[in-house]
């Protein structure tokens, strides 16, 4: 599988029943606690594997560290957090590479395995499929509030829990209930990643903003203008979206908020939707509601409405 459909990971078929899935992700700190940063970075990197319907196999660590400014003991805390997550995922870190850098960066090259016929891709959505999101939105907004000292980490436990939660349960539920099109919601925001499905599958979509799951205080902060640069860029990139007359600026910002380690966005056949939502609840996912529908409109047509 090449990059034409902007899927979340590279796929290399190695036999009739085995496909290797590979992805890479890394970033600078978004929270103050070193081990928590490591947990978030690892969960975020593994998310692309789950978004393809694959089981993680192993990972390689990527580190850029300003060793003259930050102690290596602090890096040890970051790596401890990363290892906690990869152990939870059954995905050992078996090597890696580090360099000196001006700013600290950590992440993973992650490898997984899937059956070629059971991959979750951007190109398999069909008109009538219902859209289900498995984590609440707002991590970009809350992380920005943290950086601006408008919140402390102790005041955003739900956001920390969301960013450190793996998407393995969401993937299992999706594969068990007819989902074939999926993506994880990260830096391009909900609408940006949905647009990849629309273009890859040749379909349109309608999203209902009043059904979007949100982290506590996300709307309040969005309406106060506490917005990361990535969210602003995402909103600019959504110039072709048809916004309903009742949509507010806060709605637009939440729907395009740049996420870190977000949930899976699943396109499920209508006759499997109820069973999928029930399975997501059993798996303990943080959200499980239907937020919209794929349509037979031209590829990339996207409308956002309020009920």
Secondary structure, 3 states (H helix, E strand, C coil): CCCCCCCCCEEEEEECCEEEEEEEEEECCCCCCHHHHHHHHHHHHHHHHHHCCCEEEEEEEEEEECCCCCCHHHHHHHHHHHHHHHHHCCCEEEEEEEEECCCCEEEEEEEEEECHHHCCECCCCCCCCEEEECCCECHHHHHHHHHCCCCCHHHCHHHHHHHHCCCHHHHHHHHHCCCCEEEECCCCHHHHHHHHHHHHHCCEEEEEHHHCCECCCHHHHHHCCCCCHHHHHHHHHCCCCEECCCCCHHHHHHHCCCCCCCCEEEEECHHHHHHHHHHHHHHCCCCCEEEEEEECCCCCCEEEECC
